[in-house]
Amino acid sequence: MRFLLAILTVLLMTVSVFAAEKSLLMATTTSTDNTGLLEYLEPMFEKDTGIDWKWTATGTGKALELGKNCDADILLVHAPAAEKEYINNGYGVYRKEVMYNDFVIVGPSSDPANIKGKNVTEALKSIYDKGEIFASRGDDSGTNKKEILLWESAGINDYNKKGWYKETGQGMIATLNIATEINGYTMTDRGTYIKYQDNYDGKAPLQILVEGDKILFNQYSLIPVNKERCPDAKLDLSEKFIDWMTSDKIQQAIADYKLLGKKLFIPNAK
């Protein structure tokens, strides 16, 4: 009996180790999760590769920290400057562009700051001058990093000291919901806005008021964690995932993913 138990224990340990070796852990931004994109892609990946794919969704800043702390095998993030610094510091192997969308500034249809149709700089100055409520994620996410850049580009440096500027410390959908409750403005990626809009059957309280500026471009990239920093990082599985995500089949699947008849992400793997 003891011999059989010993054999069973060894078999279970072997199965467990094999399962762990075939499991890929990704740290990613909330927009890829909130929109439903990852849930849409997951069964395709597991069917095509036999690899178990799990992810943790957080702000890009925290996702990069998870990579630094060896708590992920691969990252899917959208803050290019921070990503390049991460790689230059030896934490990531390389950066592979995979898809994009854009940022938009949204607000109540009454538009008390009168920003509709203005460029980003004019819109932020108007919100600032009129002291209208602006909800920020305030969480070091890719969206938050871009928002800070936009305020700085507009020459406004003390926005975060004003009473009308509200930091939520939460993800994008939560921040959109808070902005809705307080009748304020916020900035979001278009994909998450479409998901928010879909939650209201296309009749969302917050409307897109500012869009189209070149500075609002929003690139998403994959970064495998460097085994030299994290010996347990599964670089082989990460590269299989990158090959899969950038394949013609999955690039088309990303293009085909829509809500309310609208594309949430545009594939652009090179």
C-alpha positions as CSV (number, residue, x, y, z in Angstrom):
1,M,0.0,0.0,0.0
2,R,2.8,2.4,0.9
3,F,4.5,1.6,-2.4
4,L,1.3,2.4,-4.3
5,L,0.8,5.6,-2.4
6,A,4.4,6.6,-3.1
7,I,3.9,6.0,-6.9
8,L,0.6,7.9,-6.8
9,T,2.3,10.8,-5.1
10,V,5.2,10.9,-7.6
11,L,2.6,10.8,-10.5
12,L,0.6,13.7,-9.0
13,M,3.8,15.7,-8.5
14,T,4.8,15.0,-12.1
15,V,1.4,16.1,-13.4
16,S,1.5,19.2,-11.3
17,V,5.0,20.2,-12.6
18,F,4.0,19.5,-16.2
19,A,0.8,21.6,-15.7
20,A,2.9,24.5,-14.3
21,E,5.3,24.2,-17.2
22,K,2.4,24.6,-19.6
23,S,0.8,27.6,-17.9
24,L,1.5,31.1,-19.0
25,L,1.0,34.0,-16.6
26,M,0.5,37.5,-18.1
27,A,0.3,40.9,-16.4
28,T,-1.8,43.3,-18.3
29,T,-3.7,46.6,-18.3
30,T,-7.3,46.7,-17.2
31,S,-8.5,47.8,-20.7
32,T,-7.7,44.5,-22.3
33,D,-9.6,42.7,-19.6
34,N,-12.5,45.1,-19.0
35,T,-13.4,45.1,-22.7
36,G,-13.7,41.3,-22.8
37,L,-10.9,40.9,-25.4
38,L,-8.9,38.4,-23.3
39,E,-11.9,36.3,-22.4
40,Y,-12.7,36.2,-26.2
41,L,-9.2,35.1,-27.1
42,E,-8.5,32.7,-24.3
43,P,-10.3,29.6,-25.6
44,M,-8.7,30.1,-29.1
45,F,-5.2,30.2,-27.5
46,E,-5.7,27.1,-25.4
47,K,-7.2,25.2,-28.3
48,D,-4.4,26.2,-30.7
49,T,-1.5,25.6,-28.3
50,G,-2.6,23.5,-25.4
51,I,-1.1,26.1,-23.1
52,D,-3.1,27.3,-20.0
53,W,-3.2,31.1,-20.1
54,K,-3.9,33.2,-17.0
55,W,-3.7,36.9,-16.5
56,T,-3.7,39.6,-13.8
57,A,-5.3,42.9,-14.9
58,T,-4.0,46.1,-13.3
59,G,-2.6,49.4,-14.4
60,T,0.4,49.4,-16.7
61,G,2.7,50.7,-13.9
62,K,1.7,47.9,-11.6
63,A,2.0,45.4,-14.5
64,L,5.6,46.5,-15.1
65,E,6.3,46.1,-11.4
66,L,4.9,42.5,-11.5
67,G,7.3,41.8,-14.3
68,K,10.2,43.3,-12.2
69,N,9.2,41.1,-9.3
70,C,9.1,38.0,-11.4
71,D,5.4,37.6,-10.8
72,A,4.6,37.2,-14.6
73,D,6.0,35.6,-17.7
74,I,4.8,38.2,-20.1
75,L,3.3,41.7,-20.2
76,L,0.6,43.3,-22.4
77,V,0.8,47.0,-21.7
78,H,0.3,50.5,-23.2
79,A,2.8,53.0,-22.0
80,P,5.6,53.1,-24.6
81,A,8.1,55.3,-22.7
82,A,7.8,53.3,-19.5
83,E,8.0,50.0,-21.5
84,K,11.3,51.1,-23.2
85,E,12.8,52.1,-19.8
86,Y,11.7,48.7,-18.5
87,I,13.6,46.9,-21.3
88,N,16.6,49.2,-21.1
89,N,16.9,48.3,-17.4
90,G,17.1,44.6,-18.3
91,Y,13.7,43.5,-17.1
92,G,12.1,42.8,-20.5
93,V,13.6,41.0,-23.5
94,Y,12.0,43.1,-26.3
95,R,8.8,44.9,-27.1
96,K,6.4,43.7,-29.8
97,E,3.6,45.9,-31.0
98,V,0.4,44.0,-31.4
99,M,-2.7,46.4,-31.6
100,Y,-3.8,49.9,-30.9
101,N,-6.8,52.1,-30.2
102,D,-7.0,55.8,-29.1
103,F,-7.7,57.9,-26.1
104,V,-10.8,60.1,-25.9
105,I,-12.0,62.7,-23.4
106,V,-15.6,62.1,-22.3
107,G,-18.1,64.0,-20.3
108,P,-21.8,64.8,-19.7
109,S,-23.9,65.7,-22.7
110,S,-24.5,69.1,-21.1
111,D,-20.7,69.7,-21.5
112,P,-20.4,72.5,-18.9
113,A,-16.8,73.2,-19.8
114,N,-17.7,73.6,-23.4
115,I,-15.0,71.3,-24.7
116,K,-16.8,69.5,-27.5
117,G,-14.8,69.6,-30.8
118,K,-11.8,71.3,-29.2
119,N,-8.3,70.0,-29.4
120,V,-6.8,68.3,-26.3
121,T,-4.9,71.4,-25.1
122,E,-7.9,73.7,-25.5
123,A,-10.2,71.2,-23.8
124,L,-8.0,70.8,-20.7
125,K,-7.5,74.5,-20.4
126,S,-11.3,75.0,-20.5
127,I,-11.9,72.3,-17.8
128,Y,-9.1,73.9,-15.7
129,D,-10.4,77.5,-16.1
130,K,-14.0,76.6,-15.4
131,G,-13.1,74.3,-12.5
132,E,-15.3,71.5,-13.8
133,I,-15.0,68.0,-12.2
134,F,-12.4,65.7,-13.8
135,A,-12.1,62.1,-12.6
136,S,-8.6,60.7,-13.0
137,R,-7.6,57.1,-12.5
138,G,-4.6,58.3,-10.4
139,D,-3.2,54.7,-10.5
140,D,0.0,55.0,-12.6
141,S,-1.8,53.1,-15.4
142,G,-1.0,53.7,-19.0
143,T,-4.1,55.9,-19.3
144,N,-3.0,57.8,-16.2
145,K,0.5,58.3,-17.6
146,K,-0.9,59.6,-20.8
147,E,-3.3,61.9,-19.0
148,I,-0.4,63.5,-17.0
149,L,1.5,64.0,-20.2
150,L,-1.5,65.8,-21.7
151,W,-1.9,68.2,-18.8
152,E,1.9,68.9,-19.0
153,S,1.7,69.4,-22.8
154,A,-1.1,71.9,-22.1
155,G,1.2,73.9,-19.8
156,I,-0.9,73.1,-16.7
157,N,1.1,71.9,-13.7
158,D,-1.1,72.3,-10.7
159,Y,-4.3,70.6,-11.9
160,N,-3.9,67.8,-9.3
161,K,-4.0,70.4,-6.5
162,K,-7.5,71.6,-7.4
163,G,-10.6,70.5,-5.6
164,W,-12.4,69.6,-8.8
165,Y,-9.7,67.1,-9.7
166,K,-10.7,63.7,-8.3
167,E,-8.3,60.7,-8.2
168,T,-10.3,57.4,-8.1
169,G,-7.3,55.0,-7.7
170,Q,-9.4,52.5,-9.7
171,G,-9.6,50.9,-13.1
172,M,-11.1,52.5,-16.2
173,I,-14.6,51.1,-16.0
174,A,-14.9,52.0,-12.3
175,T,-13.5,55.5,-13.1
176,L,-16.1,55.9,-15.9
177,N,-18.8,54.9,-13.5
178,I,-17.6,57.4,-10.9
179,A,-17.4,60.2,-13.5
180,T,-21.0,59.3,-14.4
181,E,-22.1,59.6,-10.8
182,I,-20.5,63.0,-10.2
183,N,-21.3,64.4,-13.7
184,G,-17.7,64.9,-14.5
185,Y,-15.2,64.5,-17.3
186,T,-12.5,61.8,-17.7
187,M,-10.2,60.3,-20.2
188,T,-10.4,56.7,-21.4
189,D,-9.2,54.5,-24.1
190,R,-11.9,54.1,-26.8
191,G,-12.2,50.3,-26.4
192,T,-13.1,50.6,-22.7
193,Y,-15.5,53.5,-23.6
194,I,-17.3,51.2,-26.1
195,K,-17.6,48.6,-23.4
196,Y,-19.0,51.2,-21.0
197,Q,-21.4,52.4,-23.7
198,D,-22.5,48.8,-24.3
199,N,-23.3,48.5,-20.6
200,Y,-25.9,51.2,-21.2
201,D,-27.2,49.5,-24.4
202,G,-25.5,52.2,-26.4
203,K,-27.0,55.1,-24.5
204,A,-24.2,56.0,-22.1
205,P,-24.5,59.2,-19.9
206,L,-21.0,60.2,-20.8
207,Q,-20.3,61.2,-24.4
208,I,-17.1,61.4,-26.4
209,L,-16.3,65.1,-26.6
210,V,-12.6,65.3,-27.7
211,E,-11.0,62.8,-30.1
212,G,-8.7,62.5,-33.1
213,D,-5.6,64.4,-31.9
214,K,-2.4,62.6,-32.9
215,I,-1.2,62.6,-29.3
216,L,-4.2,60.4,-28.3
217,F,-2.8,57.4,-30.2
218,N,-2.7,54.3,-27.8
219,Q,-0.3,51.5,-28.7
220,Y,-0.4,48.1,-26.9
221,S,2.7,45.9,-26.9
222,L,3.8,42.5,-25.6
223,I,7.0,42.2,-23.5
224,P,8.4,38.8,-22.4
225,V,10.1,38.9,-19.0
226,N,13.8,38.5,-19.1
227,K,15.0,35.1,-17.8
228,E,18.3,36.7,-16.7
229,R,16.3,38.6,-14.1
230,C,13.7,36.0,-13.5
231,P,15.1,32.5,-14.0
232,D,11.6,30.9,-13.7
233,A,10.1,33.1,-16.4
234,K,8.7,30.9,-19.3
235,L,10.3,32.6,-22.2
236,D,9.5,29.7,-24.6
237,L,5.8,30.0,-23.8
238,S,5.9,33.8,-24.0
239,E,7.4,33.6,-27.5
240,K,4.7,31.0,-28.5
241,F,2.1,33.5,-27.3
242,I,3.7,36.4,-29.2
243,D,3.8,34.3,-32.4
244,W,0.2,33.4,-31.9
245,M,-1.0,36.9,-31.1
246,T,0.8,38.4,-34.1
247,S,-0.3,35.6,-36.5
248,D,-2.7,36.6,-39.4
249,K,-5.4,34.5,-37.8
250,I,-5.4,36.2,-34.4
251,Q,-4.8,39.6,-35.8
252,Q,-8.0,39.1,-37.8
253,A,-9.7,37.8,-34.7
254,I,-8.8,41.0,-32.8
255,A,-10.1,43.1,-35.7
256,D,-13.3,41.1,-35.7
257,Y,-13.9,41.7,-32.0
258,K,-16.7,44.3,-31.7
259,L,-19.3,45.7,-29.4
260,L,-22.2,47.8,-30.7
261,G,-20.8,47.1,-34.2
262,K,-17.6,49.0,-33.3
263,K,-14.0,47.8,-33.2
264,L,-12.4,48.0,-29.8
265,F,-8.8,47.4,-30.9
266,I,-7.0,47.7,-34.3
267,P,-4.3,45.0,-34.9
268,N,-1.0,46.3,-36.1
269,A,1.7,43.6,-35.5
270,K,4.7,44.0,-37.8
